[in-house]
Amino acid sequence: MAAPILPYLRFDAFLDAPTRAALLDWTLANSARFVPAQLIRGVVNPDVRRSLTLRDLGPLAAVLDTRLREAAPHWSAKLRATPFVTSEVELELAAHNDGAHFTLHTDTYASNQVARGDRMLSAVYYFHRQPRGFDGGALRLHRLGAKAGDPGLDIAPDDNSLVVFPSWGPHEVMPVRCPSGDFADSRFAVNCWIYRARL
């Protein structure tokens, strides 16, 4: 019997309209500060992960941090995950333009890696300019033990939606098509990782 698809939660209209607009404005105003996305230990490999990222969310960081910390115990219970006390929330802005993707991976650290704690929950908040200037970019959730090319469950990156899942679960970002190539037409996301202190 096949393992079940990774459990997840999805929320529409996650942020109020003014906060969502402020996040989009911040993202567009700081476009020149985005850099190629890195893998572990600062490696850049666009064959594996192709996008632009920024670790500074300005005044929106505190808003998201508070929302995530408050919701984490409830989400953990709903996902039937191991209960934990949140030690940190890590945030990363990501812009996915034409050809952007992220191959099959998990969000957990290996035990021998230097880490600030254990990632327990991953959340992705999606937002974009209207009208939408891209296609594709679905979040594909997989079964445990999945390999590249295996089928999975695709979740559309709908504006102002949030998806939450256990950090140990295999997932990928499907390729994005953005005909204009303009940064402002990108599929934007805030990648969020909720930690417990490493024991």
Disulfide bonds with the S-S distance in Angstrom:
none
